[in-house]
Amino acid sequence: MNYIFSFLFLITSILFWVGLINPKTISKIFKREFARKKVFFVFGGLGLICFILISITSPKSDTPPLNSQSKIVDSGMKPTNTPKPTNTPAPEQSTQDKLKNIANKIVNKSGSYEVEFDTKDSVASLIYSKDQFYSEETVVKTNYTYLIKFGKEAFKLPEVKGILIVVKTNFTDQYGNSKIEPGASVEIMKEEFQKFNWEGLKYQSLYDTFKQSAEFHYIHPALLKAIDTSKLYYNESL
């Protein structure tokens, strides 16, 4: 229907303008007397009606509405692309941070500790300090036990070639002065450490083992006088 009304609008428009210019031509076509006034009202009215009908019967546009980004482009503005969130990988932990995490799992919280990693010698150090221990034996047992627990995890890091465990406690000299000093220290290298089946050595004296195999083995003289070295074994509960 829209095409028919469009065609009729075209015809009436032509007749309208021809009639206004030369009414006699219209009179000859329709064999009726047409004056300019009559041409204006007849063909002008028909043209207006056809125009209205064309608007009514015009098919609706299937063009989807512009999205917000299209509107921005049409207005001359540059579209702003919102970046998609990305999963930023967590930064790689340093060797010292990894060692601190290991120490935090095994160290008794009744004392304090420090962890260091010597990149030159590839030695990880755990220094544990506590004012008072249950007994002189407990100082050394703590040293041995932390060496085994810490070593099992620390030596999983390929960059760690050796570990040093130092246990400090309070000592009083002959003048009554107190001072925190190393009570027991052991340093052992990875290759030597991995020779032992530590589970098989539970509750067996480790004094001779570390004295022979460790790079460095020290027990404070005041402690050594008061302990039975045959009782210096690995204590899992420490």
Secondary structure in CASP SS format (residue, H / E / C, confidence):
PFRMAT SS
TARGET T0000
AUTHOR 0000-0000-0000
METHOD secondary structure of the structure
MODEL  1
M C 1.00
N H 1.00
Y H 1.00
I H 1.00
F H 1.00
S H 1.00
F H 1.00
L H 1.00
F H 1.00
L H 1.00
I H 1.00
T H 1.00
S H 1.00
I H 1.00
L H 1.00
F H 1.00
W H 1.00
V H 1.00
G H 1.00
L H 1.00
I H 1.00
N C 1.00
P H 1.00
K H 1.00
T H 1.00
I H 1.00
S H 1.00
K H 1.00
I H 1.00
F H 1.00
K C 1.00
R C 1.00
E C 1.00
F C 1.00
A C 1.00
R H 1.00
K H 1.00
K H 1.00
V H 1.00
F H 1.00
F H 1.00
V H 1.00
F H 1.00
G H 1.00
G H 1.00
L H 1.00
G H 1.00
L H 1.00
I H 1.00
C H 1.00
F H 1.00
I H 1.00
L H 1.00
I H 1.00
S H 1.00
I H 1.00
T H 1.00
S C 1.00
P C 1.00
K C 1.00
S C 1.00
D C 1.00
T C 1.00
P C 1.00
P C 1.00
L C 1.00
N C 1.00
S H 1.00
Q H 1.00
S H 1.00
K H 1.00
I H 1.00
V H 1.00
D H 1.00
S C 1.00
G C 1.00
M C 1.00
K C 1.00
P C 1.00
T C 1.00
N C 1.00
T C 1.00
P C 1.00
K C 1.00
P C 1.00
T C 1.00
N C 1.00
T C 1.00
P C 1.00
A C 1.00
P C 1.00
E C 1.00
Q C 1.00
S C 1.00
T H 1.00
Q H 1.00
D H 1.00
K H 1.00
L H 1.00
K H 1.00
N H 1.00
I H 1.00
A H 1.00
N H 1.00
K H 1.00
I H 1.00
V C 1.00
N C 1.00
K C 1.00
S C 1.00
G C 1.00
S E 1.00
Y E 1.00
E E 1.00
V E 1.00
E E 1.00
F E 1.00
D E 1.00
T C 1.00
K C 1.00
D C 1.00
S C 1.00
V E 1.00
A E 1.00
S E 1.00
L E 1.00
I E 1.00
Y E 1.00
S E 1.00
K C 1.00
D C 1.00
Q C 1.00
F C 1.00
Y C 1.00
S C 1.00
E H 1.00
E H 1.00
T H 1.00
V H 1.00
V H 1.00
K H 1.00
T H 1.00
N H 1.00
Y H 1.00
T H 1.00
Y H 1.00
L H 1.00
I H 1.00
K H 1.00
F H 1.00
G H 1.00
K H 1.00
E H 1.00
A H 1.00
F C 1.00
K C 1.00
L C 1.00
P C 1.00
E C 1.00
V C 1.00
K C 1.00
G E 1.00
I E 1.00
L E 1.00
I E 1.00
V E 1.00
V E 1.00
K E 1.00
T E 1.00
N E 1.00
F E 1.00
T E 1.00
D C 1.00
Q C 1.00
Y C 1.00
G C 1.00
N C 1.00
S E 1.00
K E 1.00
I E 1.00
E E 1.00
P E 1.00
G E 1.00
A E 1.00
S E 1.00
V E 1.00
E E 1.00
I E 1.00
M E 1.00
K H 1.00
E H 1.00
E H 1.00
F H 1.00
Q C 1.00
K C 1.00
F C 1.00
N C 1.00
W H 1.00
E H 1.00
G H 1.00
L H 1.00
K C 1.00
Y C 1.00
Q C 1.00
S C 1.00
L C 1.00
Y H 1.00
D H 1.00
T H 1.00
F H 1.00
K H 1.00
Q H 1.00
S H 1.00
A C 1.00
E C 1.00
F E 1.00
H E 1.00
Y E 1.00
I E 1.00
H C 1.00
P H 1.00
A H 1.00
L H 1.00
L H 1.00
K H 1.00
A H 1.00
I C 1.00
D C 1.00
T H 1.00
S H 1.00
K H 1.00
L C 1.00
Y C 1.00
Y C 1.00
N C 1.00
E C 1.00
S C 1.00
L C 1.00
END
